[in-house]
């Protein structure tokens, strides 16, 4: 009798969930985003359409994972190929994308949006001993992209992919995503969605402008507009936009996790010479280098958000580019002299 009751209960549950799925509206189209900045822009423009089933939105690189070592699963590849719109940055960490798109043949997304095509890009910067093998070719006496004199261009053909860290670029990204989503909606026979997309895009751009003004005011009030990143440096566009000078342990896409003694010494000397109150590190790292330098200099170690990815906790809480930049404004207020 107990087994029969359990069986009947399972049948009722199965029937309920089957009906629920049938009653759910079918998405007008699907959007796949490679990384969080792409996802965040699409989510902002889509608004409620991303949560009520009107449009399917998928993030490939899961929250809390390392973007630089991402390897797409077969399910990820299928998601890209079946998408109505696929959004990706298009830099070094998206090399796998081109391979997937080339191998897909007729099985490829209806529309591809490569965000680096919509902004002016800059050469990635290397620091300290990263370019030791190229010391004869690079002069440490040159200034590069408003950086400290110890910096040099890592590779004239290697473009820094962290374009979204500049507010000016982020505004262009929102515009590009809006246009792509509206075109995709029209192609899906849902042109009426464009009005809401435009309203959402404009609202998000206002929020971007607001946090940008706040951040600019914090930096302008600082006596020393200089940061030391005891970590990778995915902030080239951010620093250039706000006029910050900088030094760091590694380039933005470096896979290094251990800094040399000379690199740590250089950063310690910089912190002390400029009397900086803090060193910075990026999200999702172990910040051991920052802690070591902070201890040696008796200063704070503070997190800066590159927005390249977020923790699962932040993702579940609905954190956005804007809210993460709000954190950065607060971090800079503490960490700039």
PEFEN-V435246 format. One line per field, one symbol per residue. ss: DSSP state (H for helix, E for strand, L for the rest). psi: psi as a letter, one per 30 degrees, with the letter a starting at -180 (. if undefined). Layout:
BEGIN
ss=???
psi=???
END
This chain:
BEGIN
ss=LHHHHHHHHHHHHHHHHHHHHHHLLLLLEEEEELLHHHHHHHHHHHHHHHLLLLEEEEELLLLLLLHHHLLLLHHHHHHHHHLLEEEELLLHHHHHHHHHHHHHLLLLLLEEEEHHHHLLLLELEELHHHHHHHLLLLLLLLLLLLLLLLLEELLLLLELLLHHHLHHHHHHHHHHHHHHHHHHHHHLLLLLHHHHHHHHHHHHHHHHHHHHHHHHHHHHLLLLLEEEELLLLLLHHHHHHHLLEEEELLLLLLLLLLLLHHHHHHHHHHHHHLLLLEEEEELLLLLHHHHHHHHHHLLEEEEELLLLLLLHHHHHLLLLHHHHHHHHHHHHHHHLL
psi=eeeeeeeeeeeeeeeeeeeeeefkkkkelkkkkeleeeeeeeeeeebffffgfekkkkkejkkfljefgkjkleeeeeeeefkekkklegaefgefeeeeeeffbfilkekkjjfffglkllkkklkbgehefgeffkkggkkkhgllfgllkekffjkkfheffkeeeeeeeeeeeeeeeeeeeefgghfffeeeeeeeeeeeeeeeeefeeeeeeeeffkejikkjjhaliggeeeeeefgkllllellegkgkfkkleeeeeeeeeeeeeghkfllllllglfheeeeeeeeefhalkkkkjfgellleeeeffgkleeeefeeeeeeeeefk.
END
